[in-house]
Amino acid sequence: MPQHQSAVKRVRQNEKRRLHNKSQKSQVRTLMKKVEAAEDKAEAQSLLNEAKAGLDRLASKGIIHKNKAANYKSKLEKHVNAL
């Protein structure tokens, strides 16, 4: 257990941020799954735009690495183009 008040606060902040980041990642993963499950190319394209925006948002906030976001976007683009 932390002994100092600042360390106690840091533990609280870290937990709050961890849960927020986890939620953000989960939302984007759900969008990615929707893109991969889409049968119609037009629908997949609109879902792809949402997923790419979400990935960019996560990367800009440092929740995921920018290269990881780029890899995910590339993978999704290939999938949509193959439809």
N, C-alpha and C positions, 0 to 999 in steps of 0.2 A: 504494500500500500504506500502511496506517496505520503511523504511527511510534510511537505511545504504546501501552502495554499495555492501557489502558482502551479505546482505539479498536479494538484487535485483538479484545478480548472482545466489544465491541459488534457487530462484524461477525459473529462467531460466533453471538451471540444473535439478531441480525436474521435470519440465514439459517435458523436452527432454527425461529423463529417463523413465517417466511414459508412454510416447508414444512408446518408444522402447520396454519396457516390455509388453505393451498391444499387440504390433505386434507379439512378440515372443509367447505369450500365444495363440493368435489367430491361428498362424501357427500350433501349437501343437494340439489345439482343432480340427482343420481341419483334421490333420492326424488321430486323434482318431476316428472321424466320418467316415473316409474312412475305417478304420479297422472294425468298426461295420457294415458298409454297404457291406463289401466284401462277396461274395457268395462262392468263391473258397478258399479252405483252404491254398493252396500254396501261393496265392496272399495275403491272409490275414496275413500269417506268415511273408512275406517280409515287408508288411505295418506295422505289429506289431513291427518289429525290428526298423524301422524308428521312430515310435511313442515312443518306450521305450527310444531310444537315445535322442529324443527331451525332454522327461520328465526328464531324468537324467540331461540334460544340464540346464533346468530351475531350478531344485532342487539345483544343484551345485552352481548356481549363486544367489540363494536366492530369485528367482522370485516366486516360490511356495515352500511350506514346503516339506521336504523330505518324510514325511509320506503320504502326499497327493499324491505325485508322485508314491509312492509304492502302494497306494490304486488304483490309476488309472491303473497302470501296471497289478495288480492282476485282476482287472475287465476285462481288455482287454484279458489277457491270458485265463481266463475262457471262454470268448466268442469264441476265436479262437479254443480252445480245444473242444468246443461243436460242431464245424462245422463238 
